[in-house]
Amino acid sequence: MKKNILITGSTDGIGKLAAIKLAQLGHNIYLHGRDANKLADVIAEAKAAATQANQQININGFVADFASLTDVQHMADAVISKFTAAGLHLDVLINNAGVFKVARAQTDAGLDVRFMVNYFAPYLLTQALLPLMNASDVKESNDTLSGSIPARIINLSSAAQQAVSLAAMAGDTKLSDKDAYAQSKLALTMWSMVLADQVASDNINVIAINPGSLLNTRMVSEAYGQYWSPADKGANILVALAADDEFTHQTGQYFDNDIKDGEHGDERGEFGTPHNDALNQTAINTLIQHTQQILTPAL
């Protein structure tokens, strides 16, 4: 059945590939990018792919720079306005946008860009969009899913996960690119676990995923200068998690796309075990408390 799917960071890498594949399967796709021209190009490409696959779908896009808290808020408002006006239910949110190496490591708000884009932005966007995913809060159109089927939130984690420095998360301590990326991804994974509990009664499922190590994407190329697996490995698992029936009732779990045949393989992985802190309720509670303390004054 047709789903309404929002994918952040979908003008490049596995986000773009997943968007095109989902369009070819007949789902309504809502894209996001920080560059309006690139976004328009990908929308056109996805529409062409859907047409070639004989699919009649809706494809729209939203422009926002996730390094800006204001941009994240404005995008959330735009999504809510569009979906509410059309009476649509958001069936799947894929928090895919992420950065590793950046020209400027600190945002205007004084936060590390990796924490901002990889953790704070999806945290803020998701909390704002939850009413669109709660079936009881939305009057659904006839061509979308029934409210009895859980909505899905898919958070892009990484094999790189490192214990979070609360000082670094607050922008008080500088980190290397590698450390900032790994800590932001663990923060996202830890939040995913508590989010799953938060939204369980609203018929929303949450999965954190390592899409695969060193996939052939621009971000990986800029960070490491090499790749181990094709980008399709990551895109394909995002499509499956978003659309396949086998994941209808999975929530509060971590999918490791490296687990079957290692970091250099192409085979799809399975549910596995994240960093210990993602299973430590005390550590998670501390993270969420500090997250709220950091974000509240900035909003």
N, C-alpha and C positions, 0 to 999 in steps of 0.2 A: 504494500500500500504506500502511496505517496507520502513523503514526509517533508516538513519545512525544516531546513538545516542551515544553521549559521556557522560559518567557519572563519575564525580570525586568522590573520596572516595568510591569506589565500591568493596572493598575487605572485607567489614564488614557492619553490620547493614542494614538499609533500602536501602542503595545504592546497596549492593550486592543482596538483595532480589528483588529489582526492575530490576536489570540487568538480573537476571535469568528469571523473568516473561516476560520481553520484548523479550528475546531470544526465549522463548517458543512461543511467538506470531509471530515470524518470522522476527524480526528487526535485522539489523546489529548493533552489540554492540562494543563499544570501552571503555575499562575499564581503571581505574587509581588506583594506590596504591603506597605507599612509600616503601613497602617490596616486592621485586621481587618474592620471593618464594610464599607468600600469593597470589600475583597477578596471578602467573602461576596456582595455585590451583583453583582459582575462574574462570579463563578462561576455564580450563578443566571441571569444574562443569557446567558452562553455556553451553559449547559445548555439554556435555552429555544430559543436559536438552532439548536443541534444537533438538538434534537427536531423543530423545525419543518422542518429539512432532512432528516428521517428518518435521522439518524445516531445510532448507539448507541456512545457513547464514554465514557471516564473523564475527569473534570475535577476537579482538586484544587488546593489553594493553600497557600502558605507565607507567613507573616508575618515580616518582618525590616526593620529600619531600616539601610540600607546606609551610614549615617553612623557606624555602630558596628561595629568589627572583631569584637566578640563576637557581635553579631547575625548577621553574615555567616558566622561559623564555626558558629553554632547552626543556621542554615538549611542549610548544607552537610551537617551531620550528619543533619538531618531528611530531606533529599532522599535521602542515601545509605541511611538506614534504610528509608525507604519503598520505594525501588527494589530494594534488596537483598532485602528480605522477600518482594517479589512476583516476584523474578527478572526484573526489567525492564531493558532496555537504553535508555539515554538517546540518542535518535537526533539530536536537535537542541537546542542551547542558544543562545538569543537573549539576549545581554547588552544589554538595551535600557534599563535604568534609568539615569536621568541627571537632573542638576539644573543650573540656571544661577543664578538669583537666589535667595538664601536669607536668612532672618532672622538666622541665626547662621553666620558664615563659617568658624568653626573648630570642629573636633570635640573631644571630651573628650581625645583623644590628641594634640591640638595640630596636627592636619593640616587643610589647607584642605578644606572639605566637597566642593568640586568634584573635587579630586583623589581624595578618598576614595570618593565615590559613583560617579564616572565612570570611574575607573581602578583604584584599589586593590581595591575590592569585586569587580568582575568578575575581576580577576587572581586573587584569593584563592579565589573561588567556583569558577572554572573549574579551577584546579589541583586543588582538592579533588574535583571531579566527574569528572575525566578517566578514572578506572577504570570508571565507569559507561558511558562512551562507547567504551571499548576493547572491541571485540567478544570478544576472547580472555579477558577478565576477567569477563564477564557471561553467565549462562545466560538466554537470551532466551525470552519467552513466544511462543506460536504466532502471535499476531496482529500481531506487529511485524516490523520489517525484518530481512532476512538480514544476517549479519555481513559479507558481501562488499560491501555498499553502505556507503560511508564515512559516518560520523557528521559532523555539521556544527556548527561554532561560528560564530555571526554576531555580530560586535562592532559596536555602533552608534557610528560616528565622527561627523564633521560636516564641512561645508564650512569651518567655522572651525577652523583648525589653526595653532598658533603654537609656535615653538621653546620647548622646555621649560626653565624655570629650575629647576635642581636644588635651589637654596635654597628656592624657593617650594614645590616638591613636598615638601620635608622640613618645611614649616611655618615656616621661618625668615624668610621674606620675604612680605609681604602683596601681593596682586594685586587688580586690579579684577575685577568679576564677569566681564566679557568676556574678559579675559586668562586668568583662572583656568579658565574653561570651555574656551577654545581650546587651552590648553596640556594640559589633562587629556585632551582628545579626540585630540591628537596623540600623547600618551603611549600611549593605548589603541591607536592605529593602529600605532605602532612596535612595541609588544608583540605585536600580531597577526601581524606578519611573522615574528618569531622563534618565536612559538608554532606557526605553521604548520610550520616545520622540526622543532620539538620533537616534534610528534605525528604527523608524516607516516608513520612506521613503524607507528603504531597504527591506521591506517585512519581518521583523523579529518582533516577539512578545515576550514580557517579562512578567513573572509572578513571584512574590515572594510568598512563601508558608510557613506557619506553618504546618508541617506534622502531628502534634499531640503532646500533652504534655506527657512526661515521657513514651515514647514507650519502649518496652522491647528490648533494645540494650545494648551493652557493655559500650558505652559512658554514657548512663543514669545510668546504674548500678554502674559505678565507681563514678559518680557525686552524686547520691542520694541514692543508695542502695535499690531502689524499683522501680516498674513501675506501670503504670495505664492501659495501653492499649497494645495490641500485636503489634509487629513491622510491621506486615502485613498491619495495618491501614495506616502507613506512606508509605510503599512500593506501596500499591495499588493506592494511590492518585498520586504518582509520575508517575506510569504507565499510569494512565488516562490523566494526564496533558501532558504527552509526546506523547501519541498515539491516544487519542480519538478525534473524529470529533467535539464533543460538545465544545471543547476548541480551535478550529481552529482560531477564531477571537478575543479571549480574550487577552488583553494586558494592561500593566500599572495598574494592579490590584493586590490585596493581597488576597490569598486564606487561609482561617482559617479552618483547619481540626478539630478544637474543637467546632465549632460554633453551630452544630446541636444538639448534645446531651451531651455537656460538655467535660471536660478534661478526664473523666474516661470512656467515651463511645467509641464504635467501629464504629458508623455510620459516613459515609463520610460527611465532612463539606460543606461549600459554601464560596463564596466571601464575605469578611467582611472588617472591618476598622482596619488598622494598628495603631501603635503609632502616635500621632499627628505630630511628627517631620517628619514622612514619607510623610506628606501631606503639609508640610510647605516649600514653595519654597525657602524662604530666608535661612532656616536651611540647606536645601539640597545643595544650591549653596555654602554655607560656607563649608560644608562637602567635596564637590568635590574639591574645591579650596585647602583645606588643604591636601586632599588625594594626589593631584598632587604635592604639595610642598614637601610632605614626600617621595613620590616614585621617583620623578625625580632625585634627587642626588644619590639615591641608585642604579639606573639602569645603 
